[in-house]
Amino acid sequence: MPEGWRPAKNPDRDSIAIKGPGSPGTLIVEWTVPDIPWDDPERHWLGLEKEIRAKGEFQQYKRVRITPVDYLGVKAADWEFIRVRGGQTIHVINRGFHTADGRPYALYWETPHARWTRDRHYFETFARTFKPL
């Protein structure tokens, strides 16, 4: 983690939120055992997006992209989108993948949309240096 950034365990989910100086953004590392097992990260994001849209969960949701990526030598997919939460437009990138032992992970970065270009490097650094346990 960058100097001054601190993790906080979410008491309700298997995730850790990481925040620090220099950005209002948050990185969330989530590891789960999904209700519905999946092996294709891109299809998983497309299905989750469909569910979120059907339920109307994300106010003013707009997909930027859902694209496959190679990450840590495994199949992964990035889901990038913009939405409004609490009156603020936020920009998100969510990278989904399974580790070699099969555990699903997501690296989720969000920051105010107005800061996306300036803060995107935080996600790139976290993703480049992430090592699952």
C-alpha positions as CSV (number, residue, x, y, z in Angstrom):
1,M,0.0,0.0,0.0
2,P,1.2,3.5,-0.6
3,E,2.5,5.3,2.5
4,G,-0.3,6.6,4.6
5,W,-2.9,4.4,3.1
6,R,-4.8,2.2,5.6
7,P,-7.0,-0.9,5.3
8,A,-10.3,-1.3,7.1
9,K,-12.1,-4.7,7.2
10,N,-15.8,-4.5,6.2
11,P,-17.7,-6.1,9.1
12,D,-20.5,-7.3,6.7
13,R,-18.6,-8.6,3.8
14,D,-15.3,-10.5,2.9
15,S,-13.6,-7.3,1.9
16,I,-11.1,-4.6,2.9
17,A,-11.4,-1.0,1.9
18,I,-8.2,0.9,1.5
19,K,-8.1,4.7,1.7
20,G,-5.3,7.2,2.0
21,P,-4.0,10.7,1.5
22,G,-3.9,12.3,-2.0
23,S,-7.2,11.0,-3.3
24,P,-10.8,10.7,-2.2
25,G,-10.9,7.3,-3.9
26,T,-11.2,3.9,-2.3
27,L,-9.8,0.6,-3.3
28,I,-11.8,-2.4,-2.2
29,V,-10.3,-5.9,-2.2
30,E,-13.1,-8.5,-2.0
31,W,-12.7,-12.2,-1.9
32,T,-15.8,-14.4,-1.9
33,V,-17.3,-17.8,-2.4
34,P,-20.1,-16.8,-4.8
35,D,-23.7,-17.9,-4.6
36,I,-23.5,-18.9,-8.2
37,P,-20.0,-20.3,-9.2
38,W,-18.5,-18.7,-12.3
39,D,-15.4,-19.3,-14.5
40,D,-15.7,-16.6,-17.1
41,P,-15.0,-13.2,-15.6
42,E,-16.4,-11.2,-18.5
43,R,-19.7,-13.2,-18.6
44,H,-19.9,-12.9,-14.8
45,W,-19.7,-9.1,-15.0
46,L,-22.3,-9.0,-17.8
47,G,-24.6,-11.1,-15.7
48,L,-24.1,-8.9,-12.7
49,E,-24.7,-5.8,-14.7
50,K,-27.9,-7.2,-16.0
51,E,-29.1,-8.0,-12.5
52,I,-28.1,-4.5,-11.2
53,R,-29.9,-2.8,-14.0
54,A,-33.0,-5.0,-13.5
55,K,-33.1,-4.0,-9.8
56,G,-32.4,-0.4,-10.5
57,E,-29.5,-0.5,-8.0
58,F,-27.2,2.0,-9.6
59,Q,-28.6,5.5,-10.1
60,Q,-27.7,6.9,-13.6
61,Y,-25.6,3.9,-14.4
62,K,-23.5,4.0,-17.6
63,R,-21.2,1.3,-18.7
64,V,-17.8,2.4,-20.0
65,R,-16.6,-1.1,-20.9
66,I,-16.5,-4.7,-19.8
67,T,-13.4,-6.3,-21.3
68,P,-11.3,-9.4,-20.7
69,V,-7.7,-8.9,-19.5
70,D,-4.9,-11.2,-18.6
71,Y,-4.0,-10.7,-14.9
72,L,-1.6,-12.7,-12.7
73,G,-1.6,-15.4,-15.4
74,V,-5.3,-16.0,-15.1
75,K,-8.4,-14.9,-17.0
76,A,-9.8,-11.7,-15.7
77,A,-12.2,-8.9,-16.8
78,D,-12.4,-5.2,-16.1
79,W,-15.9,-3.7,-15.6
80,E,-15.6,0.1,-15.8
81,F,-18.7,2.3,-15.2
82,I,-20.0,5.6,-14.1
83,R,-22.9,6.1,-11.7
84,V,-24.3,8.5,-9.2
85,R,-24.3,7.7,-5.5
86,G,-25.4,10.2,-2.8
87,G,-25.6,13.0,-5.4
88,Q,-22.0,12.5,-6.5
89,T,-20.9,11.0,-9.9
90,I,-18.3,8.3,-9.3
91,H,-16.2,6.4,-11.8
92,V,-15.4,2.7,-11.0
93,I,-13.2,0.0,-12.4
94,N,-13.8,-3.5,-11.0
95,R,-11.4,-6.3,-11.9
96,G,-12.7,-9.8,-11.4
97,F,-10.6,-13.0,-11.4
98,H,-9.9,-16.3,-9.7
99,T,-6.6,-17.0,-8.0
100,A,-4.7,-20.2,-8.9
101,D,-6.6,-22.0,-6.1
102,G,-9.9,-21.0,-7.6
103,R,-11.0,-18.3,-5.1
104,P,-12.8,-15.4,-6.8
105,Y,-11.4,-11.9,-6.1
106,A,-12.4,-8.4,-7.2
107,L,-10.2,-5.3,-7.1
108,Y,-12.6,-2.4,-7.1
109,W,-11.5,1.2,-7.4
110,E,-13.8,4.2,-7.2
111,T,-13.2,7.9,-7.2
112,P,-15.2,11.0,-8.1
113,H,-15.6,11.1,-11.9
114,A,-14.0,14.5,-12.0
115,R,-10.8,13.0,-10.6
116,W,-10.8,9.8,-12.7
117,T,-7.8,10.7,-15.0
118,R,-5.8,12.1,-12.1
119,D,-6.5,9.1,-9.8
120,R,-6.5,6.2,-12.2
121,H,-2.8,5.5,-11.4
122,Y,-3.8,4.3,-7.9
123,F,-5.7,1.4,-9.4
124,E,-2.9,0.6,-11.8
125,T,-0.4,0.5,-8.9
126,F,-2.6,-1.6,-6.7
127,A,-3.4,-4.0,-9.5
128,R,0.3,-4.3,-10.4
129,T,1.5,-5.0,-6.9
130,F,-1.5,-7.1,-5.6
131,K,-0.5,-10.5,-4.3
132,P,-3.3,-12.8,-3.0
133,L,-2.6,-14.8,0.1
